[in-house]
Amino acid sequence: MDHRLDHISPLVSVVMSVYNGESYLRDAIDSVLQQSFTDFEFIIINDGSKDNSLSIIRSYDDQRMVLVDNDGNKGLIYSLNKGIELSKGKYIARMDADDLCLPERFKKQVDFLESHPTIGVVGCDYISFNNAQSTTVTSIYKSNEIKSFLLFTATMCHPTLMLRKQVLMDHHLSYSENAKHVEDYDLWTRMALHTDFCNLNQVLFKYRDHAQQVSRQYRDIQLKNSNNVQESYLKNLGFVYTEQELSTHFLIASNARIQAKENVIQIEKWLLSLIDQNITKKIIAEAEFKSVIHKMWLDCCGNTSLGLWAYRYYQTSLLRKRTMVTNSFNAKLLAKSVIRWIR
């Protein structure tokens, strides 16, 4: 099924890969086709599904839909790159086969990108939901904060994103087979060297949380490849580090419970080094960078098994004095320290 006419160039190309996605696929497709913005092509890559996914896709008769039927299961990275290669739009909108776009998503994101030419990637707030509950997730909105957080975590929600295709073309960027299960994180860190980011302060997406997600099934591989992404990003931005400092960085990024006082001390030293290097080399805007570093420091001090020692260390730390802090942060940290010490 390919109803697309070669002379038509839609403004947006929606790219979605499907592998055994029959459970939620129809709802996902409907949420795209029912967008208030209509100038798009919908490229769906069936990646060797063994369930009824292909039949569900073929049951639609919409001229905007383009079916690509892989010869077997090629994997998400191959499929997404294939979709981008075939795309004709100025913008690429990501979509997953188990999620839902709210009706105004494409319109809001296109309007924003059209009026902000320096922004290459835009996401949005979203609702994370499962059969039991739903939670509204607010995003990081400023580009320099997003770029700073990318040192430690993916921070952008992949299927909510719309990106400017020209940035990919100009810098020969695509999803990397070396970044399996963190292919989005890897791509954002490479795009961050060439363009700005933004998340819209509007709920435009519903993200389905379920047990079959990659983040639950391949945690060890994700952690290893995330570390590789973080090291490359540090290096590409121009930060300098020792092996010990890199290990400390990985500990911060892992969000693991910190057991030893020495780890807390090393974390502070490394975060101070990042601040100093950023000031000297003018890598990321200083105010936003310091704000993110303070957030990471606060999280680390609150994520220990050291009880009130961590709270007292934070209060007297040089890093606290060099970054902005409020009493509300202090109260939250004290509560975390006591609760985790008791547990």
Sequence and secondary structure as in RCSB ss.txt:
>XXXX:A:sequence
MDHRLDHISPLVSVVMSVYNGESYLRDAIDSVLQQSFTDFEFIIINDGSKDNSLSIIRSYDDQRMVLVDNDGNKG
LIYSLNKGIELSKGKYIARMDADDLCLPERFKKQVDFLESHPTIGVVGCDYISFNNAQSTTVTSIYKSNEIKSFL
LFTATMCHPTLMLRKQVLMDHHLSYSENAKHVEDYDLWTRMALHTDFCNLNQVLFKYRDHAQQVSRQYRDIQLKN
SNNVQESYLKNLGFVYTEQELSTHFLIASNARIQAKENVIQIEKWLLSLIDQNITKKIIAEAEFKSVIHKMWLDC
CGNTSLGLWAYRYYQTSLLRKRTMVTNSFNAKLLAKSVIRWIR
>XXXX:A:secstr
 B   TT   SEEEEEEESS TTTHHHHHHHHHT S   EEEEEEE S SSSHHHHHHT   TTEEEEE SS   
HHHHHHHHHHH  SSEEEE  TT EE TTHHHHHHHHHHH TTEEEEEEEEEEE SS EEEE    SHHHHHHHT
TT   S GGG EEEHHHHHHTT    GGGTT HHHHHHHHHTTTSEEEEEEEEEEEEE  TTSHHHH HHHHHHH
HHHHHHHHHHHHT    HHHHHHHHHHHHT  B  HHHHHHHHHHHHHHHHHHHHHT S HHHHHHHHHHHHHHH
HHSBS THHHHHHHHH HHHHHS   HHHHHHHHHHHHHHHH 
